[in-house]
Amino acid sequence: MDDVLTETPPPSRFFDEDLDNFATAPPPLPSPFLLLNPNPKLNLLVVAISPLSRSLVHHLPSKILIGSLFLPEIPLSGNPLLPSANSKSFNLYSAGSQNTCLASVQYTVSPERSRAVAKCLIESVSADQVVIFDCIKSQNYRGRIEVDETLAFKLETKQQRLDGGSLRVNGVDYLPSGSVMDGLGAAILTKCQMKGIKGTLLATWPENGGFEVLKMVFKELGFDVSGIEGEFTKVNSHSDLDLYT
């Protein structure tokens, strides 16, 4: 008779990922928080996520730092005291005389944190209209393009389509059917849709391309980018070659 106590146990019937179900769940991350002073009613909130749009915001003259959005898991060590293009920050600036706020997202927001960050931003900053600058990933685009071609597409909330007003992104086609946007930009646009805010997401490819399109849209939004053009016309890297078919 076999000794059931000392016999080698049979292999587990669980997969490795099933065994994780019995582990203690890690504690939830603290919610993101935003410090903003002052917090007026704004006409326009511009969110710069793509590298080129962040650079444009950084070089815009006559902007004033009015706040920052913090993610507890993003360390602040190594950041300079003054706003810098190389710091890991999410700074908000006032610009122009039209009650405009510029938000420059200079750190990577993970997909699982995008909804929390979008909620914190949209519910803390009250704006009539939101314009988001992001870049589309190659795996999310469905279509054919020519070599060295720059792409630019837009997505809009229902309220923006019904009543775009004077601040409308013109001359840009809508995102083709079958292509998708994800990440923080998509989460912010979704939050605008849920709250009935006029919102537009402008997606460009490659991430350092599309300067002419961005310059056109910034001008339509009332920003003067004529003095900073030279630095960006040289940046047109097509490193994401797997998009070409």
Sequence and secondary structure as in RCSB ss.txt:
>XXXX:A:sequence
MDDVLTETPPPSRFFDEDLDNFATAPPPLPSPFLLLNPNPKLNLLVVAISPLSRSLVHHLPSKILIGSLFLPEIP
LSGNPLLPSANSKSFNLYSAGSQNTCLASVQYTVSPERSRAVAKCLIESVSADQVVIFDCIKSQNYRGRIEVDET
LAFKLETKQQRLDGGSLRVNGVDYLPSGSVMDGLGAAILTKCQMKGIKGTLLATWPENGGFEVLKMVFKELGFDV
SGIEGEFTKVNSHSDLDLYT
>XXXX:A:secstr
   TTTS     SS HHHHGGGS         EEEESS   EEEEEEE SHHHHHHHHH SSEEEEEEEE TTS 
 TT  SS  TTS  EEEEEETTTTEEEEEE S   HHHHHHHHHHHHHHS EEEEEEEEE  GGG  S   TT  
EEEEEE HHHHH   S    S EE  TT    HHHHHHHHHHHHHT EEEEEEEESTT  HHHHHHHHHHTT   
GGGHHHHHT      GGG  
